[in-house]
Amino acid sequence: MNELIIAFGLFLFIEGILYAIFPSKMRNMLKKIEFINDSQLRTGGLIFAIIGFIIIYYKMN
């Protein structure tokens, strides 16, 4: 459980740093997401979730 909290903290840290350093670029990126199809977002999210699961699986073993 401790590792999960650390991972969540790291996620928030990286996300916060990106918004702090590149606020206008992050805003532009979020505007561009509006034009991406739901199926493309779903596919990208699924791919990243699978990659994350594989990394976690191999780190736990």
N, C-alpha and C positions, 0 to 999 in steps of 0.2 A: 504494500500500500504506500509505503514511503517513496518508492521509486515512481509511482504514478503521480504523486503530488509534485515531486521534483520535475518530472516530464511536463506536467501542466504548467508549472512555473517557468520552465525553459521556453515553452511555447509562447506564453504571455510576454516574456522578456524579448524574444526575437520579434514577435509581432509588434510590440511597442516600439522597439528600436527602429523598425522599418518605417512606421508612421512618424516617428520623431525626426528621422534623418531625411526622409523623402516624402513629405506630406503631399506635395502637388502631384508627384508621380503615383502615389498610392490612390489619390482621388481619381486621377485619369484611368488607372487600372480598374477601379471599381465601376466607373462609368462604362468601360468597354465590356464588362461582364454582362451588362444589360443586353448586348447584341448577340450573345452566344446562346445557341439553342439549349433547351433543358436537357436534351439527350446527350449533348456534348459535355455539359457540366456534370451530368450523372455519370457518364463514362469516365471522365477525368477523376471524379471523386472516388469512384470504385477502384480505379487503377491505383491511386495513391493509398487508399485503404488497404488494398491487397499487399502493396509494397511495404507499408507500415506493419501489417500483420506478419509478413515474412521476416522482417527485421526483428520484431519482437520474439517471434517463435525461435529463431536461431540464436538470439541472445539468451533466451531462457534455458536452452538445452546445452 
